[in-house]
């Protein structure tokens, strides 16, 4: 391996605490992360992508993006498709080698593994990860009636540490493989990209960069000086220019709606009206009927009518953006002008105020906006104020810490992880946290992110997640039990805080969480606790061969196991 790639790999391994893995596995994670981050700008777990192990079909990384989201189980797929009413899918395969040259035999084996995966009757042995993604893929094919925009794209990436020199024989192997996969008849496009050292280095460097896009913004006015705001503009931009801001080169919508506080609401009455306006081809009316979108950016560089916008979020206009993206194939839609407001500020209070003010024009109640926006910000500050031996960072916005080399990825808690951890441990619902996290929030409504809640239960649930991931990485907990990590975390909470919880707004809750936190901060004590929880899980009567545990009765079995354990302690 060349020195530059080796140095980047060392940095990556340190930030992701992969020191106990061999170099080949580390490089697989490195390649997977670099490629997946290019395809998807949201948060994801390394293990969600990695498939390299026995029975990997010569596939070291595999992931599916549906409607701009990485999908990890069928529940999540169903939630996303049913909400949006359409299905745009891309399936990605990655093979990584630390060798310093491209191998036609290895590329051929990779292509063969992908073809076998896609076949109706796979012959190669498949490990659990490959089987899981295969199940999701089969479900996607069954939902082909939702593919109203296009058929799926299939993207293959072969990575090594050599230099790609356009070798004619290798290009023939790749071209032949692309044609064979295309002949299956499932895809709009099939591509196999060979990446050498320079290509994978470039991709890794790009993961540290903020999202940036250049648009033509001719019809605008500059707003007067505003305290705390560097620049602000109001105007309209042509539909093709707006499309540049919300989608990537693969026509996948960006993860730029995190600060919007609401997810796409699907075919609700408001969105149907927007869509009807476009389908009726009343393009000239769109800019007067629609409230438009508000974009907040940390910097902007104007050059005449060309504006380069960096590190931006759509804080109002999530619904409009998704409907416009869904309707992008309508003939004549390029005539649409989108009303837009661009505000440049690094002041978080101003960002929150803009989010609340602009979104309050919709059907969402003000108290919901407060809960989802102000609470998130205050929770981030609470994480930062916890000066413990294990610093954790709450990621309100996708990839907000990517450019900070001093923060390990293992220390970052994304919103989806926070939601699943809290719901599992403190809402007694580890069986309900599969699926898309937006649906999970709706499921628990007022019971989560309530402005009256103490922040400590959220923090200790995040700390508990950090610990369980650490113990799985170090093999202190059995890898086969990772499928039940949220169930084990629920048991850990029972062991530390008992079955009956105090109110989330009470000082008693905060006191109990403080004691729980202190136990989790002591690695030996925490490991002992998790070992007991793992043992209770394994001896609870649950079917250990199941891939998921999604019923309330299964969670009740865990409670029963805990009670029996607690009773035995008292008898002793």
Secondary structure by P-SEA (a helix, b strand, c coil): ccaaaaaaaaaaaaaaccccccaaaaaaaaaaaaaaaaaccbbbbccccccccccccccccccccccccccccaaaaaaaaaaacbbbbbbbbbbbbccccccaaaaaaaaaaaaaaacccccccccaaaaaaaaaaaaaaaaccccccccbbbbbbbbccccccccaaaaaaaaaaaaaaaacccccbbbbbbbcaaaaaaaaaaaaccbbbbbbbcccccccccccccbbbbbcccaaaaaaacccccccccccccccccccccccaaaaaaaaaaaacccccccccccbbbbbbccccccccbbbbccccccccaaaaaaaaaaccccccccbbbbbbbbbcccaaaaaaaaaaaaccccccaaaaaaacaaaaaaaaaaaaccccbbbbbccccccccccccccccccccaaaaaaaaaaccccccccccccaaaaaaaaccccccccccaaaaaaaaaaaaaaaaaaaacccccccccaaaaaaaaaaaacccccccccccaaaaaaaaaaaaaaacaaaaaaaaaaaaaaaaaccccccccccccaaaaaaaaaaaaaaaaaaaac
